[in-house]
Amino acid sequence: MKLRILGAAAGGGLPQWNCGCPNCRDARTGRIAPMTQSSVAVTVGGETVVLNASPDIRAQLPACGLVPQGLRGSPVRAVVLTNGDVDHVAGLLSLRESSKFTIHATPSTLAILDQPIFRVLNPDHVTRAPIQLEQPFQPLPGLTVTAFAVPGKVALWQEDGEPDTALIGEQTVGLRLDHDGRSAFYIPGCAVVTDDLLDRLADADLLLFDGTVWADDDMERSGTGAKTGARMGHLAMDGPDGSIARLAGLRARRIFTHINNTNPVLQPGSPERAAVAAAGWELAHDGMEIDP
């Protein structure tokens, strides 16, 4: 099992198209590396499953060598969705040229694909496979995936009034990947690290975890907005209840992904970056290859 980070950024990528924050300015000038939106490719035996279909997927796949070997086709056999966020489902619209693959998602996330625009995915080629929480399935031979609920809210475009930002159900899931005795977890969105989640991660070899914000008020500090990490359904890295503190006891290799453009950890010389490294965490980057 080989994992490749197709995109390490949160929604909008780095730089965001309309943002002039220090991180976006530095990404435009080459001082820090740009990042596309969150997605991971998992390859087993020459076949690949993509975890979340980023809007940037058309460029991400060839950048990681996932290209046709003949006249037509793709090594991508499946896409597994963790929620209905735009930055996780919009890329499906770029996979519409009649190559066969299967979309795996919870029934509530699959229902999103009933929107008329997704009819471009020809059902003769693109099948939908509902997944049930806690029920393992195999999107590729030899790769077992188990979806489980993590605290999080519905997708932004589905909000109607003030949402429950730590709702536990089908709308936000994490994924456990098992192959050849190794286990990897992919959790790009999580509002709270519960004791149950800690127990679940105890035997993990690899954890790719929500790194959206350093502090709950990253956006306010950067002057780019007033929305907090908690309001977006994302747990801060820092603080006594943050992900660094809550996940400190794990034996797994720990990597932050889904990193927002305003997160100060993106600055190489920042105290926040130093704190992440001192705590034993890594930051994902586009093209990163990982062998759990």
TIPA-178814 format. One record per residue (C-alpha): residue in one letter; x, z, y. Coordinates in Angstrom, 1 decimal. Layout:
TIPA-178814
REC   res       px       pz       py
REC     A        X        Z        Y
...
//
This chain:
TIPA-178814
REC   res       px       pz       py
REC     M      0.0      0.0      0.0
REC     K      1.4     -1.1      3.4
REC     L     -0.3     -0.3      6.7
REC     R      0.3     -2.2      9.8
REC     I     -0.9     -1.2     13.2
REC     L     -2.6     -4.3     14.6
REC     G     -3.5     -2.5     17.8
REC     A     -2.7      1.1     19.0
REC     A     -4.7      1.3     22.2
REC     A     -8.2      2.6     22.9
REC     G    -10.9      0.4     24.4
REC     G     -9.6     -2.0     27.0
REC     G     -6.0     -2.0     25.7
REC     L     -2.9     -1.5     27.8
REC     P     -2.9     -2.7     30.5
REC     Q     -6.6     -2.8     31.1
REC     W     -7.7     -5.8     33.0
REC     N     -8.9     -4.0     36.1
REC     C     -6.6     -1.0     36.2
REC     G     -3.6     -0.3     38.4
REC     C     -2.7      3.2     37.0
REC     P      1.1      3.8     36.5
REC     N      0.9      3.1     32.8
REC     C     -0.9     -0.2     33.3
REC     R      1.5     -1.2     36.1
REC     D      4.5     -0.4     33.8
REC     A      2.9     -2.4     30.9
REC     R      2.5     -5.4     33.2
REC     T      6.2     -5.3     34.3
REC     G      7.6     -4.6     30.8
REC     R      8.7     -1.1     31.4
REC     I      6.5      0.1     28.6
REC     A      5.1     -2.0     25.8
REC     P      1.6     -3.4     26.1
REC     M     -0.8     -2.5     23.4
REC     T     -3.9     -4.2     22.0
REC     Q     -7.1     -2.4     21.0
REC     S     -7.3     -0.2     17.9
REC     S     -7.1     -1.7     14.5
REC     V     -5.1     -1.3     11.3
REC     A     -4.4     -3.7      8.4
REC     V     -3.9     -2.3      4.9
REC     T     -2.3     -4.7      2.4
REC     V     -2.3     -4.2     -1.4
REC     G     -1.1     -6.9     -3.8
REC     G     -1.0     -9.6     -1.1
REC     E     -4.6     -9.0      0.0
REC     T     -5.6     -7.3      3.2
REC     V     -8.4     -5.1      4.5
REC     V     -8.8     -4.6      8.2
REC     L     -9.9     -1.2      9.5
REC     N    -12.1     -2.0     12.6
REC     A    -12.3     -5.5     14.1
REC     S    -10.8     -5.3     17.6
REC     P    -11.7     -7.8     20.3
REC     D     -8.0     -8.7     20.1
REC     I     -8.0     -9.6     16.4
REC     R     -7.4    -13.3     16.9
REC     A     -4.0    -12.6     18.3
REC     Q     -3.3     -9.5     16.2
REC     L     -3.5    -11.2     12.8
REC     P     -0.9    -13.8     13.4
REC     A      1.4    -11.3     15.2
REC     C      1.5     -9.4     11.9
REC     G      1.9    -12.5      9.7
REC     L     -1.7    -12.5      8.5
REC     V     -2.2    -16.3      8.6
REC     P     -3.5    -19.0      6.2
REC     Q     -1.1    -20.0      3.5
REC     G     -2.9    -23.4      3.0
REC     L     -5.3    -25.6      4.9
REC     R     -8.0    -23.0      5.3
REC     G     -8.5    -19.3      4.5
REC     S     -7.1    -15.9      5.2
REC     P     -5.5    -13.0      3.4
REC     V     -8.2    -10.8      5.0
REC     R    -10.7     -9.9      2.2
REC     A    -12.6     -7.1      4.0
REC     V    -13.3     -5.3      7.2
REC     V    -14.2     -1.6      7.2
REC     L    -15.8     -0.2     10.3
REC     T    -15.6      3.5     11.4
REC     N    -18.3      3.2     14.1
REC     G    -20.1      0.8     16.3
REC     D    -17.9      0.9     19.4
REC     V    -17.4     -2.5     21.1
REC     D    -13.7     -2.2     20.6
REC     H    -14.3     -1.9     16.8
REC     V    -17.0     -4.5     16.1
REC     A    -16.5     -7.3     18.8
REC     G    -13.6     -8.8     16.9
REC     L    -16.1     -9.8     14.1
REC     L    -17.2    -12.6     16.4
REC     S    -13.8    -14.1     16.2
REC     L    -14.0    -14.2     12.4
REC     R    -16.8    -16.7     12.3
REC     E    -15.2    -19.8     10.9
REC     S    -16.7    -19.6      7.4
REC     S    -13.9    -17.8      5.5
REC     K    -15.1    -15.3      2.9
REC     F    -14.8    -11.6      3.5
REC     T    -16.9     -8.5      3.2
REC     I    -17.9     -6.0      5.9
REC     H    -18.1     -2.4      4.7
REC     A    -19.8      0.1      7.0
REC     T    -22.5      2.9      6.9
REC     P    -26.1      1.6      7.0
REC     S    -26.4      2.7     10.7
REC     T    -23.3      0.8     11.7
REC     L    -24.3     -2.3      9.7
REC     A    -27.7     -2.2     11.5
REC     I    -25.7     -3.1     14.7
REC     L    -24.9     -6.4     13.1
REC     D    -28.6     -7.3     13.1
REC     Q    -28.2     -8.1     16.8
REC     P    -28.7    -11.9     17.2
REC     I    -25.2    -12.7     18.3
REC     F    -23.8    -11.6     14.9
REC     R    -25.7    -14.4     13.3
REC     V    -22.6    -16.5     13.8
REC     L    -21.2    -14.7     10.8
REC     N    -22.6    -17.0      8.1
REC     P    -24.1    -14.8      5.3
REC     D    -23.1    -17.4      2.7
REC     H    -19.5    -16.4      3.5
REC     V    -19.6    -13.0      5.1
REC     T    -21.3    -10.3      3.0
REC     R    -22.3     -6.8      4.1
REC     A    -21.7     -3.8      1.8
REC     P    -23.3     -0.5      2.8
REC     I    -21.1      2.5      2.2
REC     Q    -22.3      6.0      1.6
REC     L    -20.5      9.0      2.9
REC     E    -18.3     10.7      0.3
REC     Q    -18.8      7.8     -2.2
REC     P    -15.5      6.0     -3.0
REC     F    -15.5      2.2     -3.0
REC     Q    -12.8     -0.5     -3.5
REC     P    -12.6     -3.2     -0.8
REC     L     -9.5     -4.5     -2.6
REC     P     -8.4     -4.1     -6.3
REC     G     -6.5     -0.8     -6.6
REC     L     -7.4      0.5     -3.1
REC     T    -10.0      3.2     -3.1
REC     V    -11.6      4.1      0.3
REC     T    -13.8      7.1      0.9
REC     A    -15.7      7.5      4.2
REC     F    -16.6     10.9      5.5
REC     A    -18.3     12.2      8.6
REC     V    -16.3     13.5     11.6
REC     P    -17.7     14.9     14.8
REC     G    -18.4     12.1     17.3
REC     K    -21.1     10.5     19.3
REC     V    -22.9      7.2     19.1
REC     A    -21.3      4.1     20.6
REC     L    -21.4      4.0     24.4
REC     W    -23.8      1.0     24.5
REC     Q    -26.2      2.9     22.2
REC     E    -26.4      6.0     24.5
REC     D    -29.9      6.8     25.8
REC     G    -29.6      9.8     28.1
REC     E    -27.0     12.6     27.4
REC     P    -25.7     12.2     23.9
REC     D    -24.5     14.8     21.4
REC     T    -20.8     14.2     21.7
REC     A    -19.9     16.1     18.5
REC     L    -22.7     14.8     16.3
REC     I    -21.9     14.8     12.6
REC     G    -23.4     11.9     10.6
REC     E    -23.0      8.2      9.8
REC     Q    -22.2      7.1     13.4
REC     T    -18.6      8.2     13.3
REC     V    -16.6      8.3     10.1
REC     G    -13.0      8.8      9.0
REC     L    -11.5      7.0      6.1
REC     R     -9.4      8.2      3.2
REC     L     -7.3      5.5      1.5
REC     D     -5.9      6.1     -2.0
REC     H     -3.5      3.8     -3.8
REC     D     -0.9      4.6     -6.5
REC     G     -1.0      8.3     -6.0
REC     R     -0.6      8.2     -2.2
REC     S     -3.3      9.1      0.3
REC     A     -3.6      8.0      3.9
REC     F     -6.3      9.0      6.4
REC     Y     -7.5      6.9      9.4
REC     I     -9.5      8.8     12.0
REC     P     -9.4      6.9     15.3
REC     G    -12.3      8.9     16.9
REC     C    -12.9     12.6     16.5
REC     A    -14.4     15.2     18.8
REC     V    -13.5     18.4     17.0
REC     V    -11.1     19.4     14.2
REC     T    -13.3     21.5     12.1
REC     D    -12.2     23.8      9.3
REC     D    -13.7     21.4      6.8
REC     L    -11.7     18.6      8.2
REC     L     -8.5     20.7      7.9
REC     D     -9.2     21.3      4.3
REC     R     -9.9     17.7      3.6
REC     L     -6.5     16.7      5.1
REC     A     -4.5     19.3      3.2
REC     D     -3.1     16.8      0.6
REC     A     -2.7     13.8      3.0
REC     D      0.6     11.9      2.9
REC     L     -0.2     10.0      6.2
REC     L     -2.6     10.8      9.0
REC     L     -3.5      8.2     11.7
REC     F     -5.5     10.3     14.2
REC     D     -7.3     10.0     17.5
REC     G     -4.8     10.0     20.4
REC     T     -7.1      8.9     23.1
REC     V     -6.3     11.6     25.7
REC     W     -3.6     14.2     26.2
REC     A     -5.8     16.5     28.2
REC     D     -9.6     16.5     28.6
REC     D     -9.3     15.5     32.3
REC     D     -6.7     12.6     31.9
REC     M     -8.9     10.2     33.8
REC     E     -9.6     12.5     36.7
REC     R     -5.9     13.4     37.0
REC     S     -5.0      9.7     37.1
REC     G     -7.7      8.9     39.6
REC     T     -9.3      6.3     37.4
REC     G    -12.6      8.1     36.7
REC     A    -14.4     11.3     36.1
REC     K    -15.4     11.0     32.5
REC     T    -13.7     13.5     30.2
REC     G    -12.3     13.1     26.8
REC     A    -15.0     15.3     25.4
REC     R    -17.7     13.2     27.1
REC     M    -16.3     10.2     25.4
REC     G    -16.3     11.9     22.0
REC     H    -12.5     12.3     21.8
REC     L    -10.5     15.5     21.2
REC     A     -7.5     16.2     23.5
REC     M     -4.0     16.3     22.0
REC     D     -3.1     19.4     24.1
REC     G     -4.5     22.9     24.3
REC     P     -5.2     25.7     21.8
REC     D     -8.1     23.7     20.2
REC     G     -6.4     20.3     20.6
REC     S     -5.3     18.1     17.8
REC     I     -1.6     19.1     18.0
REC     A     -2.4     22.8     17.6
REC     R     -5.2     22.4     15.1
REC     L     -3.3     20.0     12.8
REC     A      0.0     21.7     13.0
REC     G      0.0     23.0      9.4
REC     L     -0.4     19.7      7.7
REC     R      2.4     18.3      5.5
REC     A      1.4     14.7      6.3
REC     R      3.3     12.3      8.4
REC     R      1.2     12.4     11.6
REC     I      0.8      9.4     14.0
REC     F     -1.5      9.2     17.0
REC     T     -3.4      6.0     17.5
REC     H     -6.3      4.8     19.7
REC     I     -4.3      5.9     22.8
REC     N     -6.0      5.4     26.2
REC     N     -4.3      3.6     29.0
REC     T     -4.3      6.7     31.2
REC     N     -2.7      9.0     28.6
REC     P      0.6     10.3     30.0
REC     V      2.3     10.3     26.5
REC     L      2.8      6.6     27.0
REC     Q      5.6      7.3     29.5
REC     P      8.9      7.6     27.6
REC     G     10.4     10.3     29.9
REC     S      7.2     12.4     30.3
REC     P      7.0     16.1     29.3
REC     E      3.9     15.1     27.3
REC     R      5.8     12.6     25.2
REC     A      8.5     15.2     24.6
REC     A      5.8     17.8     23.5
REC     V      4.3     15.3     21.0
REC     A      7.7     14.6     19.5
REC     A      8.6     18.3     19.4
REC     A      5.4     19.0     17.5
REC     G      6.4     16.4     14.8
REC     W      4.0     13.6     15.9
REC     E      4.7      9.9     16.4
REC     L      2.9      7.4     18.6
REC     A      1.6      4.2     17.0
REC     H      2.6      0.9     18.5
REC     D      1.4     -2.6     17.9
REC     G      3.2     -4.1     14.9
REC     M      4.2     -0.8     13.5
REC     E      4.6     -0.9      9.7
REC     I      4.0      2.2      7.6
REC     D      4.5      2.9      3.9
REC     P      2.7      6.1      3.1
//
